[in-house]
């Protein structure tokens, strides 16, 4: 099962989708109205579902080419097809055990633990006939993911004008989270900050593979009350800093995202791009890795780690976490205790 975040596929879907995403978080209606306009700017359609279906077709082709006879299902956390419905479909088809590929490369609550919660909720909803569900591991440092992201930087650089290409600054960006939540991520013996440390390691690996000696890591898409500190700097603020330092062009790398969902097409392709244009800076955005042919290969080799006992291919030095739905996975992605 490919398990993802989900997104609206028409104007009538937007508000119900946002209510699903923010349920229980006390987000004011006026904030939902503001975000809804971002989706409506694109006709009320997030690209994420279509991109996930394309990934599934690519994985199916990859499976067929390597003699892997496994059906592939699709489930979402926040919109159709909901994971509960998908697990019910699997149970009806007689599936007893399934591997789950979540479209997040990371540890942390939103990137890993919440997907475990999605699976547990779906199994509880379906009941005794629900299949056992084993989530595949985090993959931010897999050689195929690193190579795809590095090649995307090279391709993006080629799209810049000749006079600013060589001096363009590479800026990696990932979704911001509250600093307190990041501090709580990871087993206590690792000291927390698992998500931001993984993002930092991924940036270093991809930069080295792309031949980039110096780069920046920034954050984007923060939400919530302003008095709650989140990971910074924000990408738009960082563009101001780079402009003040005389940087003439940037290559923005959405390292934190597999696919071009709203946080990419609005926050990067619209707001950040428009801000760079207002500053007179050259701006290109590297492609996300989900459309690269190596991404389907990545899914296939992660499956084979579980089915064939293939060795885990990794480039990073941080411990490998988030492999199964047991206590180890839960410990890697804890929630901060509320006061």
Secondary structure, 3 states (H helix, E strand, C coil): CEEECCCCECHHHHHHHHHHHHCCCCCCHHHHHHHHHHHHCCCCECCHHHHHHHHHHHHHHHHHHCCCCCCCCEEECCCCCEHHHHHHHHHHCCCCEEEEEECCCCCCHHHHHHHHHHHHHHHHHHCCCCCEEEECCCCCCCHHHHHHHHHHHHHHHHCCCHHHHCCCEEEEEEECCEHHHHHHCCCHHHCCCHHHHHHHHHHHHHHHHHCCCCEEEEEECCCCCCCCCECCCEHHHHHHHHHHCCCCEEEEECCCCCCCCHHHHCHHHHHHHHHHHHHCCEEEECCCHHHCHHHHHHHHHHHHHHHCCCCCCCCCCCCCCCCCCCHHHHHHCCCCCCC
